[in-house]
């Protein structure tokens, strides 16, 4: 398959700030009170918590999780913080690493479009681990978590959707700043120490997209690593270990160093801070695959409803934005015939085919038993991808997709999606997140425990000690 050349952005540089952004973040969030946070933000955060716990619980039996648990247990660690669905405690750093990795194994956790990242899985494990150790109440926990999510997402937005073009994975590179902010608030650091913590976090910012070329296991640790490193950064700052105040906006700072062709906008990080909550616009995933596949999966399931089947379809054309075409069709041999779970999750043709063949895109649809199915691979071979200039115009505000399926009798059927299910414009309700939670956790938890977890999160602001939830999910 030949695809159009990816459009390169023009060089636009925004590089002036009145004061270091790390200081602006520190001063604002150290003064943030629970009552300052809008009710709709609190409500959405509870959905994010339920979602990330569910994703972590379901991944407990996967071999990469078993490996991470074994390695971390061999390192020791004070028994202060719970490891989800595992029955033991370890140090906050190790718990954050394990839980963050678990939560991202299936790529089923929440994501933010303009930040182009998975926020909760990088921030929640850190804040929860320290929150359990220090026995903070629900309001303190929510305030710290929301603050961390906001910092992480705003940092990602500064790249204007171009970080992927430079090969970086924003969950890993930006997540540590959110994790450091949330952890700093749990530790009750002052604004100077928080500034240092953010500066130190820059030394742990890491994560590239190279895992996708061979379908390796390492993508999930790019959620665990920022969670762990945020705990470390804030703990060092608590000891007055000095970090760079200009970590974001200095001439050698994080934003410029990680930008694609010097395309970035510092203003995105602090504009309307406290007035517009960027983290509220995070999406809940209903497909257990790459976020860029979300609208494609929705389109394919729509076509199934219109009557498209494996036995009657002749060819399928998917039209979407440049990065989706680039990232989810290369290398060709691994995208049209996946070799690993990760290959399948990040394959445009496979996701299209499995949705049409199975009318489902859950966890099992991206496992070996399914991605080696000859019928699905036969349909995937009929899929071609094209760059849609209209989709490029709106990226990263949203990622639209169009699929045209031509049947063997010549009939052409079309499906188009701007906002897949789970996006803020097409949201998941509390009832729907409970369904997802129960589906993901039922193999490890009985109905009584599942209900207790959900009810505890729903009323988390009333808890005097969040370790109540930790005891339930451990």
N, C-alpha and C positions, 0 to 999 in steps of 0.2 A: 504494500500500500504506500502510495506517495501522499505526503501531506504538505500543505503550504508552509513556507518559511514563517517562523514565529515573528511577529512584529516586535521590533526593538523600540523601547520608549525613548523619547527625546530626553536630552540631558537637562534636568531641572534641579537646581540646588537651592534649598532653603536652609540657611545656616546661621541665623542670628537669634539669640535668646537673651532676655533681660537678665536672667539669673540662671544658674545651673538647674536643669530640669530635676535632677535628683533632690535638690533642696526644695523645689516647689512641691514635688510629691510628698516629701517628708513632712513639710510644714502643714500641708493640707490634711493628710491622713492621720497624723498624730493628734489632730484636733477634732477628727470626725467622731460624732456620737451616734449611737444606734438610732436615736430618734430623728437624726438628720436624714436617714435613708428612707426613700419612698416605700410605701407598702408593696407596690408592684415589683420592686426590686427584691424585697425580702421574699415574696412569694415565688418568684422565678428561681432564686437561689436555693430554696428548698427543693425544687424540682431538679436542679443540677446535682444536689447532694444525693438524692434518691437514685438518680441516674448513674453517677460515678460509682457509688457503692455497689449497685447491681452489676455493673460491668466488671468490677474487681472480683466480686464473689464468683461470677460465672467462669472467670479465667483461672480459678484456683488449681484446676487439674491439668492445665497445659504444661508441656514439658519445659518451656522456657521459664515459666513461673517456678516450677519445681527446682530448676537449676539456680535461679536467683535466690530462692529461699535457702537452699543448701549452702550456697556460698556465703550468704550473709550470716546464717546461723553459725557457720564455722568461724566467723570473725568475732563472735561473742556479742556483747552489747548489754547495757543495763536494761532491765525489764520495766521500761516506763511507758511504752507505747504499743498499741495493739496492731498486729498484722491481720488483715481482713480474712475471715473464713479459714484461719489457719491454726487457731487455738493457742497462740503464744504471743508474748510481748518481747520487744527488743528496744534498742535505743531509738530516740526520735528520728535520727538521721537514717538509720537502717529501715525503720518502719516506713518512713516517707518514700524511700527508694523502692521498697518492695511493693507497697500499695500503689504508687504511681505507675510502676511497670505493669502490675496486674490490671489496672484500670484501662490500659491502652492496648492490651494484647489484641483485642478484636476490632480496634478502630471504631468502636460502637459508642464511644463517649462523646460528650457535647463538643461543639466547635463554633468558632466565630468567623464569619465570612470576611469582613474587612481586615480583621487581625490575622486572618489565614492561619488559624491555630486551634488547638484543643486546650481551652483554659483550665477547666476544673481539675483535670487529671494531673496537672502540674502544680496546682496551688493547694487544693483541698488536702492531699496527703500530708503536706508539711504543716499546715495550720492545725489539722486534726491531731497529728502526732504530738506537737508541742502543747496543744490545747488539752489533750488528755493528761499529759504529764503534769501540767500546772493547774489542772482541774478548773478550767475557766467556765464561766456560765455561758448559756446559749447566746445571749446578746453580744457578749465579748467575742465569741467565736464567729458569729455571723458578720460582725463589723470587720474583723480581721480578714475573713475570707473574701468578702465583697471588695475590700480595699485592694487585696492582692490580685484578684481577678481584673479589677479596673486598671491597675498598673500594667499588668501583663498585656492586656488587649490594646491599650493605648500605645504601648511600646511597639507592638506589631503593626498598628495602623500607620505609624510614621513611615513605613516602607512603601506605602501606597500600593500594596499588593505585589511588589516586585521582588521581595526577598527570595521567593522560590526560583526566580530566574538566575539568582546568584548561587543556587545550590543549597541554601540553608533551609533547615526545618524550624520554623518559628516557635513551635511548641518547646523545642529544646533550647533555642537561643534566647527567646523572650521570657519563657516560663520562669527562669530563675529569678528574674526581677520581681515578678508577682509573688513568687514563693518567699523571697526575702522580705518583701513588704509585709505580707500577712504574718510571717513568723516574727518579725520585729514588733508588731503590735501585740502579739501574744506575750512576748517577753517584756512589753512595756518600755521599749527603748524611747529615748528622747529624740527630737528631730535631728540633732547632730549625729547621733548613733545610727539612725535610720538612713541618713544620707551616706554614711560610711558603709552600711550594710548593702545598699544598692551599688555602691562603687565596687565593693568586694564581689558582689554577684557577677559583675562583668568578667571576672577572672574565671568563672565557671560556665559561662555562656557557650553552649556547644550543641551541635547536631546538624548533620547534612542529610541530603536526600539520597545518598549513595546506596543506602539499604535497598532501594527499589530496583537496582539493576540486576541483582541476583536473588531477590526475594528473601533476604536474610532476616534474622530474628531481631535485629537491634533497634528497630523503630520504637518499640515500647519502652526501652530504657531511656529514650530521649524524652520521656515523661517522668520516669523515676529519677533520673539524674538531676533535673532542675528542682524537683521537690526536695531531694536530699541536700543539694547545694544551697538552697535558700535557708534551710535550717542552719547549715554551717556558717553561712555569711552573717546571719543575724546573731548567731552565738559568738562569733568573733567580734562583731561590732559591740556586743554587750561588754566585752572586755576592753573596749576602746581601741580596738585594732582599726587603724585608719584606712579608709577606702577612698577612691578618687571621687571628688565632688562632681567632676565634669565627665563622669563615665558615659553619659548619654550623648552630650553635645560638644565634647572637646574635639580638637582637630584629629586626634587618634582615638576618639570615642567609639562606643558600640554602634551607634546609628550609621556613622560614615563608614566604619570598617566593614559593616555587614550589608551595606546598600548595594544595589545593582546600578553600576555606572553613575554613582553619586546621585541617585534619584531618591529623595526623601523629603519629609516635611516635619520639622520639629513641632510645629504648631499643633499637629494632630494629637500630640501627647498631652497637652494641657488645656486646649480650648474647651470652654464650657465645663471645666472640672467641677464636679459637684452639682451641676445643673443638668447635664445629660449623662446618663449612666450607660456607657458603652457595653458593659458586661450584661446588661439586661437583654441585649439583642443577640445573645448566644443561642445557637440552634441545638435542638435535641435530635439525635439521629434515629431514624427508623430503618435504616439499611446498614448491615454490618460490613461496610466497606468504605473506601475512601470518600470523603465528603464531596469531592468533585464528581463522583459517580452518583450522588444523590438525585439530582434532577433527571439524570439518564435512567436510573432505576425506576423513578416515578413514571417517566414516559413509557418505558417498556411494559410496566404493569398496566398502564392505561391501554396500550396496544393489545395486551392480552384480553382485557375486558372488551375491546372492540372486535375480538375474534381472531387475532393473530396467534398462530400455533406453529410448533416446530414442523408439522407435516404440510402446512399450506403456505409458508413464507418462502419467497424466492430470494430477496435481497433486503438489506437493512442499511440505511444511511443515518449516521448520527452527526448532528451539527451542534457545535458548542465552542467554547472559548479556546484560545491558543494554548494556555497552560494545560488544560484538560487533555487536549489532543496530544500535546507533547509528552506529558507525564504519564498518561494512561494507555499509550499505544507503543511505547518504546521501552526496552528492546522488543522487537516484534515477536520473536520466537517465544518469549515468556509471557506475552500478553494474549496472543491468540491460543496458545497452548500452555496454560499455567503449570509451573513445576512445584510451586509451594503455595501455602495459604496466603502469604503476602502478595505473590504474583496475582492471585485471583482477586484479592481485595482491590488491587490497584490496576485492574484491567478494564478498559472501556468495553471491548468486544465481549469479554466473558460476562461481565455484569449485565450487559444488554441481553445476552443469550440466556443466562440462568433465570432472569426475571420473566422472560417470555416462555421458557420451558417449564418453570416451576411455579410461577406466579408468587414467588417468595424471595426475599433477600435477607434471610436471617443468618445466624452464625453457621449453621450446618450447610448452607448453600455455598460457603466459601472454603469448605474443607475438602480434603483429598478425595473422599468418596464421591463428591459431587463434581469437583472441577476436572475429574478424569472421565466423566460420563461422555461416551462417544456422541450421543445425541446433542448434548449441549455444545460440545466442541464443533460439531457439524454446523450448528446454527451460528456459533461465533465466527466461523470461517466466512459466513455470508455478510458480516458486518464490516462496513468501512466508515472512516471518520473524516469529517471536514471541518475546517475552521470557519466559524460564523463571525464575520466582521461586526455584526450587531451585538453579539455576545461579548466580544472584546471591548466594545464601547462602554459597557456597564460593569465589567470586572474591575475591582473586586466587590463592588456594592452588592452584586448578586451574580449567580452563575447559571444563566438560562441554558436550556438544551431543547433540541428538536429532534425527533426521530421519525423518519419516513420509512414505512415498511411496505414493500411491494409484494403482493401475493402472486402465486403461480398463475392465477387467472387474469393477472394484469391490474387488479384493484390496488390502488395506493391509499394507505391509511397513515394519518399523521397524528402525532402527539407532541405537545409543547408544554414545557414547565418553566416558569420563572422562579417560583419559590416552592421547593419540595416540602412535603409534610415534615414538620418539625422546625421550619424557619419561623422567625418572629411574625411574619405575615401569614403564616399557616401553622399556628402553634400546636404543640402537644399539651393537652389538659392534664390536670392532676389525676383524673381517672385513667387517662391513657398512660401516664408514666407509671402508675401503679401496676397496670397490665404488663408493661415492659419489665418492671422490677420483679414481679412474680414469675414471669417466664424465664428470666435469667437466673433466679436464685433458688427455684424450687428443688433442684437436685441436691442442694447443700443445706437448706433450711426448711423446717416444717412451717405450716400456715400460721401457727401461733407466733412464732418468732418473726416471720415476715411482717405480720400485722403490727407487732410491737415496734419494729424498726420504722415502718412507715408513719405510725402515729407519733413516735418520738421525734422524727424529723419535722413533721407537720407542726408540732408545738415546741420546737427546739428553743425558741426565745423564752420559754417558761422554765427551762431547765436550769438548775443551780450549778450543775456539773455535767459537762458533756461526756464524761466517762461512762455515763449511763448508756449512751449510744455505742461507745467503744466496746463495752461488755457484751452488747447484743450482737455486734457484727464480727467480733473476734472469733 
